[in-house]
Amino acid sequence: MYILAVNLFGSLADIMSRAYGPALAISGMIGTLMALFVIQDKPYKVLGLFVTRKFKRAEHNHKYAILIPARNEETVIGNLINSIKKQDYPQDLITIFVVADNCTDNTAQIAREKGAICYEHHNPDERTKGFALKYLFEQIQRDYGITSFEGYFIFDSDNLLKKDYISRMNDSFDAGEKIITSYRATKNFSENWIASTYALHWLRSIRTRHRARSFLHLATNIQGTGFLFASEIVKDGWKYTSLTEDRALTADCVVEGYEISYNDEAIFYDEQPVSLKVALRQRLRWSKGHLQAFAESGWGLFKNIFIDPHTQRYEDDKWYNYTWRTIRHRFMSFDTFAQLLPKNIINIFRWIIVYLILYPFFCSQFGLDNIRILYNSTWLAHGITHIFGDITVSLPAGAETYVLTILIEIWVRIYYRIGLYFFKTLEAVYLFIIENKRMPKISIWKKILYCFTWPTFDIIGRYTQYVALFKKVEWKPIPHKSEITIDDISQD
């Protein structure tokens, strides 16, 4: 039996070791392609440090509807509506709609008492925020007509709006922008380390995504709440009912040729999770929705990179004007496709197939010769190598080498991730410095703590993507308990 097992292993090792070379070459090509899809990220980060798009004050005030999907939000819904009522924008041009979605509390009653028009949606089979918005748009179409409003805001119930929020967003809308997102601040930033990771994530998005893309008149991405879009976007109703309706809306609008702009002066506040259990549940939903959005819209975006059927050509159009518009649209499609592309999943499968399956068989056939186990591109690796020098491993051919190679590859990957973890802390330092004036007052000790806990946001995001690939995920509400009001924030 032992001899048979050895022979079988030898035959398998021979086949797998032969496949290693071609698989490594294919993996290299895929890696080059993955690098191509992030080539624009570093220029965005540099540009976002210095510039963002500015909008002149609007000449006209436009008529808006504010939509608030709410699931058992009696604690916070009143504070949001109060902050809307305190806007410096003409109240006769604002209509507040709330959809009490499968609620079992007093959300609907409080919304009506505060002056909102409230519809109640009771359908336990339609439990996502997207379904709530779909129902709400159906009621608005029936009772008012979707085009009776020029634009629609969407907010979560826990949000609060700075006094001039709608006025600043109106500046962008009056300038001709059809979809605009805004500055997302956090009302419970310093409540604990979990909330701080979310708060820093939204600030990172502003600096590395929104500012540069908006400045270049490209398409940034919608992020769930705090955005405005023209009624023409939903003239046929709301159709985005997946787990992450914001990603689906973003992709669909880019396919249709819309820019997605950002207004840095329009500030709203939201509440972040403080429970690790709730955070993990939410991140798993985001990851699953990300995969769904890519499955639904990825092909349309990819086609648009090469074939642009949406850029309109006008009668008096100069060829260079049309050419520039279609190049910009194709690049927006490439950029949005790159954001949706599940690169982490592609890369983990590359690693598993090439380095965890095939490479150990190759080494079992030919052995290991002075393989460096403390070398990679992170600062941690460079520092340790500088202190201790190269640490290498040499092993003869054989089944033992197969097992040891697997262990070495797992170690090298963990070591690489640890190096990235420490490098990511510098990102938090950067955000604390560059966004200091807009942050709440936080002690220096908490800032130091939050710098070291910040990388967990991306770590959780990476591994929830892996889980989401195989797990069925249902939408569940995030509990909101903060009683902070816009007056509290203004006084601070």
N, C-alpha and C positions, 0 to 999 in steps of 0.2 A: 504493500500500500504506500509506504514511504517513497519507494522508488518511482511508483506511478505518479505520485503527487509532484515529485521533483521533475519528472519528465514533462508533465502537464504544465508546470510553472515555466520550465525552460521554453516549451513551444509557445506559450502565451507571451513570455518575455521577448522572444524573437519577433513575433508579429507586432507587438506594441512598440518595440524599439525601432522597428522599421517605419512605423507610422509617426514616430516622434518628430523626425526632420520635416516632413511635409506639414504636420500640424503646427509646428513652431513657425514655419513660414507663413501659413494662413493666419495664425494668431498675430504675427507681426503686421500683416496687412490690415487686419481688423483694428489693431492698436493704432496704426497710422490714421485710419479712418476716424477712430474715436478722438484722436488728437485734433483732427481737422474740425470736428464738431464743437470744439471748445476754443478754437483759435481766436475767436472774437472776445473771449471773456476778459483777458488781461487788459486789452485796450479799453474796454468798458470800465474796468476798475480804476484805471488811471484817470480816465476822463471824468468819471463820477466823483472823483476827489475834488475836482476844480469847478465843474460847470453843471448847470441844470437849465432846463428851458424856462424862460420867463414869459409871463403873459401880461400885456397891458390891461388896464382896467376896462371892464366891459362898457360898451355904449348902450346896450340893451339888456334889460332883465327878462329872463325867459321863464316859462311856466313849467314847473316840475312836479312830479309825483315822487314821494319817498316811500319805498317798500321795505317792510320789516317782517320777515318770517320769524315766528316766535313759537317755541315749544316749552310750555311751563316756565315762563320768564317773568312771573309776577314781581320778583324782587327788583329787577332792573329795567323793565320796559318803560315805567313811568319816568325814570331819570333820563332816558334817551329822548322821549317825546318832549320833556321839559327843555332839554338842550336845543331841540329843533325850534321850539317856540321862542327861544331867546336869541335866535339868529338875527343878524342885522339886515337880512334880506326881506323884501316885502312878503308878509305872511299870506296875502291874498294870491300869491303866485306859487304857494306851496300847499300840496294836499298830501296828508299822511295816511298811508294804508298799512294796516297790520293784518297778517293772516295768522290766526291762532291755530296752529297746526297740531291736531290731535292732543289738545291741551286737557289736563285734568285739574287745573288750578284756576285762578282768577285773572289770568292774562288778558282775556277778551274784555272783561268788565273794566279793568284798570285802563286799558287802551282807549276804550270809549269814553271813560270819565275824563281822560286827558285830552280828548278832542280828536282822536284818530278815527278813521273809518275802518271798522274791523269786520273781517269775514272769518267764519269758523270753518275749518276744514277737518272733517272726520273720516279718515280712511286709513285704517291700520296697515293696509298693503302698500300705501304710498307714504313712506316715512323719511324720505330725504328732503333736504332743503330745496332741492330742485323741483320736486313734486309740489311743495308748498307754493313756490313762486309760479309754477305752471297754473295751479288752481287760482292764485291771486290774479294773474293776468287774464284768465278767462272771465273772472268776475268784473274786472275793470273794462274789458272789451264789451261785456254785456250791458253794464250800467253807465259807462262814460264814453267808451271808444278809446282804443289805445292811442290814436293820434290826437286825442284831445289834450295830451301833454306833450311838450316838446322833448322832454328828457326824463329819465328815470334814475333815481338814486337807489342803491341797495345797501342796507345796513343790517348788522346783527343786533340783537336786542341789548347786548351789553355795551354797545358803543356810546360814546359821548362826543358831541361836536363842538369844536371851538367856535366862538361867537361869529366869526367871519367865514366859517367853512363854506357855506353855500355861495357866498359872494365870490370867494376866490375860485371855486369850481366853475362858477358862471363866467368868470374871465376866460377860462379855457374853452368853454362851450361857445361863448360869443365869438371867439377867435376861429371857430369853424371845426374844432375837434369833436369827433363823434363818440369817442370812448376815452374816459379820463379816470385814472386812479389817483390816490392821494397819499399824504404822509401819515403813516400808521404809528402812533405813539401808544404807550402802555400805561394804564392807570394803576396797575399793581406791580410795577417793575421790580420793586425791592421786597416783595412779599416773601419770596424764597428763591432758591437757585433754579427751580424748574421754570417759574414765571420769567426769570431773567434770561434764560436761553431763548425763549420765544421772543422776548422784547428785542434782544440782540439780533435775532434772525430777521425780524422785520426791518430793522435799521440796516442790516447788511444788504437786504434786497433793495432798499432805497439807494444805497451807495454803489452797489455793483450791478444793478439791473435797471432800475427806473430812470435815474438821472441821465445817464449817457444815452440810452435809447430814445428818451423823449427829446433830448437836445438835438439828436441826429434825425428827428422825425421818423423814427422807426416804430416798432411795436414792442412795448414792454408787456408784462403779463398782469392780468387781473388776479387779485389775491383774496377772494372770498367776500370781502366787505369793503365799504368805503370807496365806491366807484360810481360813476355816472355814465350813462350811454344814451344816445339819441333814440327816439321812438321808432325810427326806421329800422333799427336793429331787431326789434321784436314786433314788427308790423304783422307778422303771421303767428304771433304768440311766442311763448317761452317753451323751448324744447329740450332744455338741458337738465336732465333728471338723474344723472349719474352721481356717484359718491362725491365727486369734486366738480361741481357744475361750473366753477370759475375757470378751470383749465379747459373744459370743453368749449365754453364761451370764447375764451382767448383764441384757441385754435381755429374755431369756426370763423371768427371775425377776421383773422389774418388770412385765411383761405379766401375770404371774400374781398380782400384788399384793403381793409381798414387799418389805419395807424391806431396804436393805443398809447396815449400820452400820459404824462404825469405832472401833477401840480404840487410843487414843493411847499407852497404857502398854505395849502388847504390841509389842516391838521385835525385828525380825529383820534379818539382814544378807545382802546378796547381792553377787555379783561383776559388775562392768560391763565391757563390751567396751573394749579399748584400741587396737584396730586400726580404722582408718577404713573399710577394706574390709568388715570384719565388721559394723561399725555400719551402713553403708549397706545391706548385705544384710538385716540385721535390721529396719531401719526400712522397707525396701520390703515386707517380709513383714507388718509391722504395718499399713502403709497398705492393702495388698491385703485383709488380714483385716478391716480397718475397713469397706471397701466391701462385702465379703461379708456382714458382720454387719448392715449397713444394709439390704442387699437381702433378707436372711432375716427380719429382725425389725422393720424400719422401719415397715411397714404395720400390724403388730399394735400397736405403740406409738402410732402416729398415731390408729388407731381408738379406742384406750383413752382418748385425750384427750376424746373426745366420747361414747363409749359404754362404760360400765364394767360388764362382766358378771361381774367377779371379786370385787368387794367384798361380803363376806358380810353379810347382815342377820339379826340374832338376834331371837328371839321377844320379849324384853323390851327391845329397842333403842328408845331415844328417837330421834325423827326427826333431832335436831340431831347426835347422835353418829354416826348412819349418814351424814348429809350431810357431816360433817367428814371421815370416813374416805374417802368416795368423792371428795371434792375433793382430798384429799391424794394418793390413788392416781392421779387424773387428772393432777395436777401432776407426780408422779414420772414418769409416762409422757411428758409434755411435756418434762421435763428430760432424760430419757434419750434421747428422740428427738432433741433438740437437740444432744446430745453425739455421737450417731451420724451426724447429718446431715452429708454431705461439703461443708461450707460453702466451703472453699477451692476446690473444683472448680467449684461453682456460680458463685462470684465470678470465677474466671479466665475462664470461658466468657462471663459478662456483659461483662467487659472486652474480650475478643477481639472479640465480635460488635458491641458498641456503639462502643467507642473505637478499636479497631484495624482494623475493617472498614468500618463505616458512617460514622463521624465524618470520616475523611479524605476520603471521597467528598463529604460535605456541605461540607467546607471547600474542596474543589476547585471546587465550584459557586459558593460565596458568599465565599470568602476567609477569612482570619483577621484579626480586628480587636482589637489590644491584648490578646492572650492571655498571661496570667501563667504563666511556666514554672518559677518557684521558689516557688510557693505550694501548701502543703497543711497538714494539721493537725499535723504532727510538730514537735517542739521544734527540730530542726535547721532546718526550713524557716522557722520564726518567727525564729530567731537570724540566719540568713543574710539574710532579708528586712529585719530590723531594721538590719543593718550596711550592706547594699548597696542597700536599697530594692527596689521592684518591678522586675523585668526582664520586659518584654513583647515579644511578637512580632506583627507585622502582615504579612500576605502577601496578594497579589492572588489572585483566582480563577485556576485553571489546573491542569494536570497536575503541575507542579512542586510546587505546594502540597499535592497529594495525598501525594507522597513525603515531603516535609518534615513534614507532620502526623503521619505514621506514626512518623518518627524522634523527633519531640517527645513523642508519647504514650509511646513506649518509655522515653525519658529521664525523663519525669515519674514513671513507675512505679518505675524503678530508684531515683530520687531519694527517692521516698516510702519505699521499702523500706530504704534506707540510714538514713533518719531513724528508722524503727521499730527498726532494729538497735541504734542507740545508746540509744534509750529502753529497750530490753529489758535492757541491762546493769544498769539500776537494779533490775530484778527480782532479779538475782543478789546485788546488794548487800543488798537486803532479806532474802533467804534466809540469807545469811551472818550477818547480825545476829540475826535472830529465832530461828534454829536453832543458834546458836553452841555452846550447852551440849551438844548432842547430836552435834556434828561431831567428827571426829578433829582432832588438832592439825595445822594447815596454815599455812605461812609466809605472811606478809602479801603477799609478792611473787607467790606462787602464787594467792592469792585475787584479786589484781588481774588476773592473767592470766586466771583462770577467769571473772571477770566479763565480760571482753571476748570470750572464746570461747563463753560460754554461749548467746548468741542463735543460734549455728549449729545448735543442737538443733532449733529451730522451723523454721529455713531448710531443713534436710535433710528434716524432716517434710513441709513444704509441697511440695517438688519430688518426693519419692518418691510422694506422692499422685497427682501428675500422671502419673508414669511407670506407677504401678500400675493406672491406669485402662485402659491398653492392653497391659501386659505380663503374660504368664503367670508366676506366682511359685510356687515350690516351697518347702516347709519344709526348712530345713537347720539342724543343731545349731550352737549358739554354743560355741566352745571355752572351757573353764574350766581354768585352770592354777594358780590361787592356792592356796598351801598354808597360808594363814592359818587358825588354829583359833579356837574361841570363847574358849579360855584366853588367846590372844594379845590378843584384843579386850578381854577383861575386865581384863587387866593394864594395857593402855593407858588 
